[in-house]
Amino acid sequence: MAYVRKTETMIADVASNIRDMRNKALQPFAKADIQAGTTLHEAALKSAGNVIWKPAPHLRGKLPDEFMKEFSVLALSSAFGGEKVKTHLRGEFLFPPFSNDYLPTVTFLSEADMEPEFLSYTKGSAARLEKHTKVVEQFATVERQVRNFLEHHSSLNAAIKSMPEIELYIPDCYLSKLRAPTPPREKVAKPSVVETLEIDVNALTATAIASRVT
């Protein structure tokens, strides 16, 4: 196992990896746009009209087009379970002159203002938004904790040894470096004391043997 030193670049890459994981986790909760020409689009438009025509409901559907104003964007907002839901409709919309107080943003639609299909869509959006918020908060906590944890270690090796689960958030490129086999170090032969002192072992031995013979 190779040694991987902790660097600011590595910590930034880990944080980026965590955000990528967050974005992937958020995909199931992405808000779907309302497509023009669908029954849902018509229900949303009718729901907006229920609010816009409140000042003069008796004129709804009776004014000629030349008395109407044309808008290309309609922004609706509502609230369910503490979550604010915003919906944007695009197209060519005709509304009465007194709609200036409402357009281009209808500030609030109550349940009573909404057509059933749009009400169901909006409640579903609120539920998705709630889960979306929880996932964002969860990963924000993870990123903060992982950053702090890595800062307290001098290397990735030490961090993983202390908490193996941290591997789940480490980019593959760093794990590959970590798992790469370390080449064996070449042992440098050190001269012995005999060699350092330049002792002639053969001569030393021969002298001892000769002394015993004589």
Beta strands, then each sheet from edge to edge (+ up, - down):
strand 1: 69-80
strand 2: 83-95
strand 3: 105-106
sheet 1: 2+ 1- 3-
end
